[in-house]
Amino acid sequence: MTRASSQITGAGKSSTGLQNPIRSWRTLDSVSDQRPRPEPLDPPMVPIAVAGMVIWAIAGLVLFVFFRDWLEAHDRTHWLDICLAGFLLGVPGLAVMARHDANRRRRRSS
């Protein structure tokens, strides 16, 4: 047996050259039990909803003011409708996120 072939079969492997999968899973489980679990992220959500609404509003205004003629010439006026829909769907999203943040503050205070 050459040196290269002895490295391929390696220590800790069976005669077929394969590792025992059950043994490797057990070692992974014992390692994960020793580490503490990190706390889940719970950021405030209202600023994210407001930022989304602002982005849609700015995109719509830029398209309306500077690119209205181009949109009409290329039959892309529905882009303005998409910006309006994004902004308007942000309103109920903002309400949901405000409620989420209120529940978050209540959870953290107790």
N, CA, C and O atoms as CSV, one atom per row, in Angstrom:
chain,resi,resn,atom,element,x,y,z
A,1,MET,N,N,0.845,-1.172,0.000
A,1,MET,CA,C,0.000,0.000,0.000
A,1,MET,C,C,0.892,1.237,0.000
A,1,MET,O,O,1.845,1.311,0.775
A,2,THR,N,N,0.596,2.192,-0.849
A,2,THR,CA,C,1.399,3.402,-0.916
A,2,THR,C,C,0.936,4.388,0.143
A,2,THR,O,O,-0.103,4.210,0.779
A,3,ARG,N,N,1.725,5.420,0.310
A,3,ARG,CA,C,1.404,6.423,1.320
A,3,ARG,C,C,0.100,7.145,0.978
A,3,ARG,O,O,-0.695,7.417,1.878
A,4,ALA,N,N,-0.141,7.464,-0.299
A,4,ALA,CA,C,-1.355,8.159,-0.714
A,4,ALA,C,C,-2.582,7.312,-0.465
A,4,ALA,O,O,-3.604,7.836,-0.021
A,5,SER,N,N,-2.516,6.010,-0.738
A,5,SER,CA,C,-3.695,5.171,-0.529
A,5,SER,C,C,-3.982,4.984,0.951
A,5,SER,O,O,-5.143,4.816,1.322
A,6,SER,N,N,-2.968,5.006,1.813
A,6,SER,CA,C,-3.222,4.887,3.237
A,6,SER,C,C,-3.882,6.155,3.774
A,6,SER,O,O,-4.631,6.092,4.749
A,7,GLN,N,N,-3.616,7.300,3.155
A,7,GLN,CA,C,-4.270,8.533,3.578
A,7,GLN,C,C,-5.729,8.545,3.152
A,7,GLN,O,O,-6.570,9.125,3.840
A,8,ILE,N,N,-6.040,7.913,2.029
A,8,ILE,CA,C,-7.427,7.883,1.565
A,8,ILE,C,C,-8.277,7.040,2.496
A,8,ILE,O,O,-9.369,7.464,2.875
A,9,THR,N,N,-7.810,5.860,2.876
A,9,THR,CA,C,-8.599,5.020,3.770
A,9,THR,C,C,-8.650,5.625,5.161
A,9,THR,O,O,-9.695,5.545,5.806
A,10,GLY,N,N,-7.584,6.221,5.654
A,10,GLY,CA,C,-7.537,6.994,6.891
A,10,GLY,C,C,-8.017,6.268,8.129
A,10,GLY,O,O,-8.653,5.217,8.055
A,11,ALA,N,N,-7.694,6.856,9.272
A,11,ALA,CA,C,-8.112,6.286,10.551
A,11,ALA,C,C,-9.559,6.662,10.819
A,11,ALA,O,O,-10.034,7.697,10.352
A,12,GLY,N,N,-10.265,5.813,11.580
A,12,GLY,CA,C,-11.645,6.088,11.950
A,12,GLY,C,C,-12.644,5.661,10.900
A,12,GLY,O,O,-13.837,5.933,11.038
A,13,LYS,N,N,-12.188,5.004,9.863
A,13,LYS,CA,C,-13.094,4.539,8.829
A,13,LYS,C,C,-13.152,3.029,8.875
A,13,LYS,O,O,-12.234,2.374,9.368
A,14,SER,N,N,-14.223,2.490,8.363
A,14,SER,CA,C,-14.376,1.047,8.352
A,14,SER,C,C,-13.548,0.447,7.235
A,14,SER,O,O,-12.849,1.161,6.517
A,15,SER,N,N,-13.628,-0.858,7.090
A,15,SER,CA,C,-12.833,-1.536,6.067
A,15,SER,C,C,-13.272,-1.139,4.665
A,15,SER,O,O,-12.496,-1.273,3.719
A,16,THR,N,N,-14.496,-0.654,4.512
A,16,THR,CA,C,-14.965,-0.220,3.193
A,16,THR,C,C,-14.507,1.194,2.877
A,16,THR,O,O,-14.673,1.652,1.747
A,17,GLY,N,N,-13.927,1.904,3.858
A,17,GLY,CA,C,-13.448,3.253,3.621
A,17,GLY,C,C,-14.478,4.328,3.917
A,17,GLY,O,O,-14.221,5.506,3.669
A,18,LEU,N,N,-15.649,3.949,4.445
A,18,LEU,CA,C,-16.700,4.922,4.742
A,18,LEU,C,C,-16.806,5.141,6.244
A,18,LEU,O,O,-16.613,4.215,7.031
A,19,GLN,N,N,-17.111,6.366,6.631
A,19,GLN,CA,C,-17.298,6.653,8.046
A,19,GLN,C,C,-18.666,6.163,8.487
A,19,GLN,O,O,-19.589,6.065,7.680
A,20,ASN,N,N,-18.791,5.856,9.767
A,20,ASN,CA,C,-20.068,5.453,10.321
A,20,ASN,C,C,-20.924,6.707,10.481
A,20,ASN,O,O,-20.587,7.561,11.302
A,21,PRO,N,N,-22.038,6.854,9.716
A,21,PRO,CA,C,-22.820,8.090,9.785
A,21,PRO,C,C,-23.504,8.291,11.132
A,21,PRO,O,O,-23.689,9.430,11.561
A,22,ILE,N,N,-23.881,7.215,11.804
A,22,ILE,CA,C,-24.552,7.348,13.095
A,22,ILE,C,C,-23.600,7.939,14.122
A,22,ILE,O,O,-23.996,8.784,14.925
A,23,ARG,N,N,-22.377,7.512,14.100
A,23,ARG,CA,C,-21.401,8.023,15.056
A,23,ARG,C,C,-21.145,9.518,14.822
A,23,ARG,O,O,-21.028,10.281,15.781
A,24,SER,N,N,-21.057,9.940,13.559
A,24,SER,CA,C,-20.804,11.356,13.292
A,24,SER,C,C,-21.989,12.217,13.703
A,24,SER,O,O,-21.788,13.340,14.166
A,25,TRP,N,N,-23.226,11.729,13.550
A,25,TRP,CA,C,-24.387,12.513,13.972
A,25,TRP,C,C,-24.419,12.656,15.496
A,25,TRP,O,O,-24.795,13.708,16.014
A,26,ARG,N,N,-24.037,11.635,16.188
A,26,ARG,CA,C,-24.034,11.719,17.644
A,26,ARG,C,C,-23.049,12.773,18.125
A,26,ARG,O,O,-23.344,13.503,19.071
A,27,THR,N,N,-21.908,12.865,17.504
A,27,THR,CA,C,-20.955,13.887,17.920
A,27,THR,C,C,-21.475,15.276,17.606
A,27,THR,O,O,-21.225,16.202,18.378
A,28,LEU,N,N,-22.189,15.461,16.502
A,28,LEU,CA,C,-22.754,16.771,16.195
A,28,LEU,C,C,-23.823,17.165,17.207
A,28,LEU,O,O,-23.903,18.327,17.604
A,29,ASP,N,N,-24.648,16.202,17.627
A,29,ASP,CA,C,-25.678,16.501,18.615
A,29,ASP,C,C,-25.063,16.905,19.947
A,29,ASP,O,O,-25.555,17.829,20.594
A,30,SER,N,N,-24.008,16.240,20.363
A,30,SER,CA,C,-23.409,16.576,21.649
A,30,SER,C,C,-22.759,17.958,21.615
A,30,SER,O,O,-22.718,18.642,22.637
A,31,VAL,N,N,-22.255,18.374,20.467
A,31,VAL,CA,C,-21.655,19.702,20.360
A,31,VAL,C,C,-22.729,20.780,20.417
A,31,VAL,O,O,-22.546,21.799,21.082
A,32,SER,N,N,-23.856,20.564,19.721
A,32,SER,CA,C,-24.894,21.593,19.691
A,32,SER,C,C,-25.593,21.750,21.035
A,32,SER,O,O,-26.132,22.820,21.317
A,33,ASP,N,N,-25.600,20.709,21.878
A,33,ASP,CA,C,-26.225,20.819,23.191
A,33,ASP,C,C,-25.401,21.676,24.139
A,33,ASP,O,O,-25.944,22.192,25.116
A,34,GLN,N,N,-24.115,21.843,23.885
A,34,GLN,CA,C,-23.256,22.573,24.794
A,34,GLN,C,C,-23.324,24.082,24.584
A,34,GLN,O,O,-23.014,24.839,25.504
A,35,ARG,N,N,-23.721,24.537,23.399
A,35,ARG,CA,C,-23.747,25.973,23.117
A,35,ARG,C,C,-25.079,26.587,23.531
A,35,ARG,O,O,-26.125,25.970,23.330
A,36,PRO,N,N,-25.062,27.786,24.104
A,36,PRO,CA,C,-26.333,28.439,24.436
A,36,PRO,C,C,-27.014,28.937,23.155
A,36,PRO,O,O,-26.345,29.334,22.200
A,37,ARG,N,N,-28.322,28.910,23.149
A,37,ARG,CA,C,-29.074,29.372,21.993
A,37,ARG,C,C,-29.128,30.897,21.995
A,37,ARG,O,O,-29.400,31.497,23.035
A,38,PRO,N,N,-28.876,31.530,20.864
A,38,PRO,CA,C,-28.955,32.991,20.817
A,38,PRO,C,C,-30.402,33.460,20.874
A,38,PRO,O,O,-31.316,32.752,20.451
A,39,GLU,N,N,-30.590,34.643,21.394
A,39,GLU,CA,C,-31.930,35.226,21.451
A,39,GLU,C,C,-32.379,35.589,20.034
A,39,GLU,O,O,-31.568,36.055,19.234
A,40,PRO,N,N,-33.658,35.382,19.712
A,40,PRO,CA,C,-34.134,35.753,18.376
A,40,PRO,C,C,-34.180,37.272,18.238
A,40,PRO,O,O,-34.396,37.996,19.210
A,41,LEU,N,N,-33.970,37.739,17.003
A,41,LEU,CA,C,-34.045,39.174,16.745
A,41,LEU,C,C,-35.498,39.614,16.790
A,41,LEU,O,O,-36.380,38.926,16.278
A,42,ASP,N,N,-35.737,40.742,17.393
A,42,ASP,CA,C,-37.089,41.295,17.472
A,42,ASP,C,C,-36.985,42.810,17.320
A,42,ASP,O,O,-37.213,43.544,18.281
A,43,PRO,N,N,-36.643,43.286,16.118
A,43,PRO,CA,C,-36.447,44.723,15.937
A,43,PRO,C,C,-37.784,45.453,15.852
A,43,PRO,O,O,-38.809,44.824,15.590
A,44,PRO,N,N,-37.791,46.757,16.067
A,44,PRO,CA,C,-39.016,47.532,15.859
A,44,PRO,C,C,-39.378,47.518,14.370
A,44,PRO,O,O,-38.512,47.698,13.515
A,45,MET,N,N,-40.651,47.306,14.070
A,45,MET,CA,C,-41.070,47.113,12.687
A,45,MET,C,C,-41.672,48.365,12.041
A,45,MET,O,O,-41.714,48.456,10.814
A,46,VAL,N,N,-42.134,49.323,12.832
A,46,VAL,CA,C,-42.750,50.529,12.261
A,46,VAL,C,C,-41.772,51.285,11.360
A,46,VAL,O,O,-42.182,51.710,10.279
A,47,PRO,N,N,-40.514,51.476,11.735
A,47,PRO,CA,C,-39.604,52.176,10.820
A,47,PRO,C,C,-39.425,51.457,9.487
A,47,PRO,O,O,-39.236,52.105,8.457
A,48,ILE,N,N,-39.480,50.147,9.494
A,48,ILE,CA,C,-39.339,49.390,8.248
A,48,ILE,C,C,-40.546,49.626,7.356
A,48,ILE,O,O,-40.395,49.815,6.149
A,49,ALA,N,N,-41.748,49.618,7.937
A,49,ALA,CA,C,-42.963,49.859,7.154
A,49,ALA,C,C,-42.978,51.284,6.607
A,49,ALA,O,O,-43.354,51.502,5.456
A,50,VAL,N,N,-42.574,52.244,7.420
A,50,VAL,CA,C,-42.536,53.642,6.970
A,50,VAL,C,C,-41.513,53.806,5.853
A,50,VAL,O,O,-41.771,54.512,4.878
A,51,ALA,N,N,-40.360,53.165,5.981
A,51,ALA,CA,C,-39.329,53.262,4.943
A,51,ALA,C,C,-39.836,52.692,3.619
A,51,ALA,O,O,-39.567,53.261,2.561
A,52,GLY,N,N,-40.558,51.589,3.664
A,52,GLY,CA,C,-41.129,51.019,2.450
A,52,GLY,C,C,-42.122,51.954,1.797
A,52,GLY,O,O,-42.120,52.113,0.576
A,53,MET,N,N,-42.975,52.578,2.604
A,53,MET,CA,C,-43.954,53.523,2.058
A,53,MET,C,C,-43.258,54.733,1.445
A,53,MET,O,O,-43.664,55.215,0.387
A,54,VAL,N,N,-42.224,55.219,2.097
A,54,VAL,CA,C,-41.486,56.377,1.574
A,54,VAL,C,C,-40.801,56.028,0.251
A,54,VAL,O,O,-40.793,56.836,-0.677
A,55,ILE,N,N,-40.237,54.842,0.168
A,55,ILE,CA,C,-39.572,54.430,-1.069
A,55,ILE,C,C,-40.565,54.362,-2.219
A,55,ILE,O,O,-40.269,54.840,-3.315
A,56,TRP,N,N,-41.756,53.769,-1.988
A,56,TRP,CA,C,-42.766,53.715,-3.043
A,56,TRP,C,C,-43.241,55.105,-3.432
A,56,TRP,O,O,-43.446,55.383,-4.614
A,57,ALA,N,N,-43.418,55.982,-2.447
A,57,ALA,CA,C,-43.871,57.340,-2.743
A,57,ALA,C,C,-42.825,58.107,-3.559
A,57,ALA,O,O,-43.173,58.793,-4.520
A,58,ILE,N,N,-41.568,57.998,-3.188
A,58,ILE,CA,C,-40.507,58.696,-3.926
A,58,ILE,C,C,-40.398,58.145,-5.346
A,58,ILE,O,O,-40.262,58.910,-6.300
A,59,ALA,N,N,-40.458,56.825,-5.488
A,59,ALA,CA,C,-40.376,56.223,-6.821
A,59,ALA,C,C,-41.532,56.702,-7.693
A,59,ALA,O,O,-41.337,57.022,-8.866
A,60,GLY,N,N,-42.727,56.753,-7.127
A,60,GLY,CA,C,-43.882,57.221,-7.891
A,60,GLY,C,C,-43.762,58.684,-8.281
A,60,GLY,O,O,-44.075,59.057,-9.412
A,61,LEU,N,N,-43.310,59.512,-7.347
A,61,LEU,CA,C,-43.162,60.934,-7.665
A,61,LEU,C,C,-42.079,61.176,-8.718
A,61,LEU,O,O,-42.254,62.005,-9.611
A,62,VAL,N,N,-40.973,60.461,-8.613
A,62,VAL,CA,C,-39.905,60.616,-9.605
A,62,VAL,C,C,-40.400,60.190,-10.984
A,62,VAL,O,O,-40.151,60.874,-11.977
A,63,LEU,N,N,-41.095,59.066,-11.041
A,63,LEU,CA,C,-41.633,58.623,-12.332
A,63,LEU,C,C,-42.657,59.611,-12.875
A,63,LEU,O,O,-42.664,59.898,-14.072
A,64,PHE,N,N,-43.511,60.127,-12.020
A,64,PHE,CA,C,-44.560,61.036,-12.469
A,64,PHE,C,C,-43.984,62.370,-12.944
A,64,PHE,O,O,-44.409,62.895,-13.972
A,65,VAL,N,N,-43.031,62.914,-12.211
A,65,VAL,CA,C,-42.506,64.236,-12.537
A,65,VAL,C,C,-41.517,64.184,-13.704
A,65,VAL,O,O,-41.602,64.995,-14.626
A,66,PHE,N,N,-40.594,63.245,-13.667
A,66,PHE,CA,C,-39.500,63.265,-14.637
A,66,PHE,C,C,-39.683,62.307,-15.819
A,66,PHE,O,O,-39.113,62.550,-16.882
A,67,PHE,N,N,-40.437,61.258,-15.675
A,67,PHE,CA,C,-40.510,60.230,-16.715
A,67,PHE,C,C,-41.921,59.988,-17.244
A,67,PHE,O,O,-42.165,58.972,-17.894
A,68,ARG,N,N,-42.844,60.896,-16.979
A,68,ARG,CA,C,-44.223,60.689,-17.411
A,68,ARG,C,C,-44.322,60.546,-18.927
A,68,ARG,O,O,-45.019,59.654,-19.410
A,69,ASP,N,N,-43.641,61.407,-19.690
A,69,ASP,CA,C,-43.690,61.327,-21.152
A,69,ASP,C,C,-43.081,60.017,-21.659
A,69,ASP,O,O,-43.613,59.397,-22.580
A,70,TRP,N,N,-41.967,59.599,-21.056
A,70,TRP,CA,C,-41.342,58.348,-21.459
A,70,TRP,C,C,-42.262,57.162,-21.163
A,70,TRP,O,O,-42.371,56.238,-21.970
A,71,LEU,N,N,-42.921,57.193,-20.003
A,71,LEU,CA,C,-43.842,56.111,-19.638
A,71,LEU,C,C,-44.993,56.020,-20.638
A,71,LEU,O,O,-45.380,54.926,-21.048
A,72,GLU,N,N,-45.538,57.170,-21.028
A,72,GLU,CA,C,-46.639,57.170,-21.997
A,72,GLU,C,C,-46.165,56.708,-23.366
A,72,GLU,O,O,-46.880,55.976,-24.051
A,73,ALA,N,N,-44.963,57.127,-23.777
A,73,ALA,CA,C,-44.446,56.760,-25.097
A,73,ALA,C,C,-44.156,55.261,-25.201
A,73,ALA,O,O,-44.294,54.679,-26.276
A,74,HIS,N,N,-43.761,54.641,-24.104
A,74,HIS,CA,C,-43.419,53.216,-24.113
A,74,HIS,C,C,-44.506,52.348,-23.493
A,74,HIS,O,O,-44.274,51.176,-23.198
A,75,ASP,N,N,-45.682,52.914,-23.297
A,75,ASP,CA,C,-46.838,52.184,-22.748
A,75,ASP,C,C,-46.501,51.525,-21.409
A,75,ASP,O,O,-46.767,50.340,-21.205
A,76,ARG,N,N,-45.915,52.308,-20.502
A,76,ARG,CA,C,-45.539,51.823,-19.172
A,76,ARG,C,C,-46.198,52.648,-18.065
A,76,ARG,O,O,-45.648,52.761,-16.970
A,77,THR,N,N,-47.344,53.211,-18.336
A,77,THR,CA,C,-48.007,54.035,-17.316
A,77,THR,C,C,-48.472,53.210,-16.124
A,77,THR,O,O,-48.758,53.765,-15.063
A,78,HIS,N,N,-48.551,51.891,-16.285
A,78,HIS,CA,C,-48.948,51.049,-15.152
A,78,HIS,C,C,-47.897,51.062,-14.039
A,78,HIS,O,O,-48.192,50.661,-12.913
A,79,TRP,N,N,-46.684,51.514,-14.335
A,79,TRP,CA,C,-45.667,51.625,-13.285
A,79,TRP,C,C,-46.109,52.612,-12.207
A,79,TRP,O,O,-45.816,52.417,-11.027
A,80,LEU,N,N,-46.806,53.661,-12.607
A,80,LEU,CA,C,-47.339,54.613,-11.618
A,80,LEU,C,C,-48.385,53.939,-10.736
A,80,LEU,O,O,-48.447,54.187,-9.532
A,81,ASP,N,N,-49.207,53.083,-11.345
A,81,ASP,CA,C,-50.208,52.345,-10.570
A,81,ASP,C,C,-49.541,51.399,-9.568
A,81,ASP,O,O,-50.032,51.219,-8.453
A,82,ILE,N,N,-48.425,50.799,-9.973
A,82,ILE,CA,C,-47.708,49.892,-9.082
A,82,ILE,C,C,-47.149,50.661,-7.886
A,82,ILE,O,O,-47.208,50.183,-6.753
A,83,CYS,N,N,-46.605,51.855,-8.140
A,83,CYS,CA,C,-46.084,52.676,-7.040
A,83,CYS,C,C,-47.200,53.098,-6.092
A,83,CYS,O,O,-47.028,53.096,-4.873
A,84,LEU,N,N,-48.340,53.457,-6.663
A,84,LEU,CA,C,-49.480,53.843,-5.826
A,84,LEU,C,C,-49.952,52.655,-4.997
A,84,LEU,O,O,-50.240,52.800,-3.809
A,85,ALA,N,N,-50.033,51.480,-5.620
A,85,ALA,CA,C,-50.457,50.280,-4.881
A,85,ALA,C,C,-49.466,49.942,-3.769
A,85,ALA,O,O,-49.878,49.567,-2.672
A,86,GLY,N,N,-48.175,50.069,-4.035
A,86,GLY,CA,C,-47.171,49.805,-3.004
A,86,GLY,C,C,-47.319,50.741,-1.826
A,86,GLY,O,O,-47.207,50.321,-0.674
A,87,PHE,N,N,-47.572,52.010,-2.110
A,87,PHE,CA,C,-47.764,52.978,-1.024
A,87,PHE,C,C,-49.047,52.683,-0.249
A,87,PHE,O,O,-49.043,52.677,0.982
A,88,LEU,N,N,-50.146,52.439,-0.971
A,88,LEU,CA,C,-51.427,52.208,-0.295
A,88,LEU,C,C,-51.446,50.896,0.484
A,88,LEU,O,O,-52.086,50.817,1.532
A,89,LEU,N,N,-50.761,49.868,-0.004
A,89,LEU,CA,C,-50.682,48.618,0.762
A,89,LEU,C,C,-49.785,48.773,1.987
A,89,LEU,O,O,-49.845,47.962,2.911
A,90,GLY,N,N,-48.968,49.798,1.994
A,90,GLY,CA,C,-48.156,50.072,3.167
A,90,GLY,C,C,-48.965,50.608,4.336
A,90,GLY,O,O,-48.542,50.492,5.486
A,91,VAL,N,N,-50.126,51.195,4.056
A,91,VAL,CA,C,-50.961,51.757,5.139
A,91,VAL,C,C,-51.463,50.661,6.075
A,91,VAL,O,O,-51.257,50.771,7.284
A,92,PRO,N,N,-52.118,49.601,5.570
A,92,PRO,CA,C,-52.491,48.533,6.510
A,92,PRO,C,C,-51.273,47.808,7.082
A,92,PRO,O,O,-51.308,47.325,8.214
A,93,GLY,N,N,-50.205,47.733,6.303
A,93,GLY,CA,C,-48.981,47.134,6.822
A,93,GLY,C,C,-48.426,47.924,7.995
A,93,GLY,O,O,-47.937,47.354,8.970
A,94,LEU,N,N,-48.510,49.243,7.885
A,94,LEU,CA,C,-48.062,50.100,8.982
A,94,LEU,C,C,-48.915,49.876,10.232
A,94,LEU,O,O,-48.394,49.853,11.347
A,95,ALA,N,N,-50.222,49.712,10.041
A,95,ALA,CA,C,-51.105,49.446,11.191
A,95,ALA,C,C,-50.754,48.121,11.857
A,95,ALA,O,O,-50.719,48.031,13.084
A,96,VAL,N,N,-50.495,47.098,11.055
A,96,VAL,CA,C,-50.130,45.787,11.612
A,96,VAL,C,C,-48.800,45.876,12.361
A,96,VAL,O,O,-48.652,45.303,13.441
A,97,MET,N,N,-47.843,46.590,11.790
A,97,MET,CA,C,-46.536,46.709,12.438
A,97,MET,C,C,-46.607,47.545,13.715
A,97,MET,O,O,-45.871,47.281,14.665
A,98,ALA,N,N,-47.480,48.546,13.746
A,98,ALA,CA,C,-47.666,49.328,14.975
A,98,ALA,C,C,-48.222,48.446,16.084
A,98,ALA,O,O,-47.809,48.553,17.238
A,99,ARG,N,N,-49.153,47.581,15.731
A,99,ARG,CA,C,-49.704,46.651,16.721
A,99,ARG,C,C,-48.631,45.656,17.178
A,99,ARG,O,O,-48.547,45.323,18.360
A,100,HIS,N,N,-47.816,45.188,16.234
A,100,HIS,CA,C,-46.720,44.274,16.572
A,100,HIS,C,C,-45.749,44.931,17.549
A,100,HIS,O,O,-45.319,44.306,18.518
A,101,ASP,N,N,-45.406,46.194,17.292
A,101,ASP,CA,C,-44.470,46.887,18.181
A,101,ASP,C,C,-45.072,47.122,19.557
A,101,ASP,O,O,-44.361,47.070,20.561
A,102,ALA,N,N,-46.385,47.381,19.618
A,102,ALA,CA,C,-47.035,47.551,20.919
A,102,ALA,C,C,-46.976,46.245,21.712
A,102,ALA,O,O,-46.705,46.256,22.913
A,103,ASN,N,N,-47.229,45.131,21.043
A,103,ASN,CA,C,-47.132,43.827,21.713
A,103,ASN,C,C,-45.693,43.530,22.126
A,103,ASN,O,O,-45.452,42.935,23.176
A,104,ARG,N,N,-44.759,43.939,21.309
A,104,ARG,CA,C,-43.338,43.740,21.617
A,104,ARG,C,C,-42.951,44.513,22.881
A,104,ARG,O,O,-42.266,43.978,23.752
A,105,ARG,N,N,-43.390,45.772,22.979
A,105,ARG,CA,C,-43.089,46.562,24.185
A,105,ARG,C,C,-43.730,45.941,25.416
A,105,ARG,O,O,-43.121,45.917,26.485
A,106,ARG,N,N,-44.951,45.439,25.280
A,106,ARG,CA,C,-45.637,44.800,26.411
A,106,ARG,C,C,-44.905,43.537,26.850
A,106,ARG,O,O,-44.766,43.285,28.047
A,107,ARG,N,N,-44.431,42.732,25.877
A,107,ARG,CA,C,-43.681,41.511,26.209
A,107,ARG,C,C,-42.393,41.825,26.945
A,107,ARG,O,O,-42.036,41.142,27.905
A,108,ARG,N,N,-41.699,42.851,26.498
A,108,ARG,CA,C,-40.410,43.188,27.117
A,108,ARG,C,C,-40.563,43.825,28.494
A,108,ARG,O,O,-39.662,43.718,29.325
A,109,SER,N,N,-41.683,44.483,28.744
A,109,SER,CA,C,-41.855,45.132,30.044
A,109,SER,C,C,-42.234,44.123,31.138
A,109,SER,O,O,-41.980,44.356,32.320
A,110,SER,N,N,-42.843,43.005,30.734
A,110,SER,CA,C,-43.247,42.011,31.761
A,110,SER,C,C,-42.243,40.921,31.956
A,110,SER,O,O,-42.452,40.029,32.778
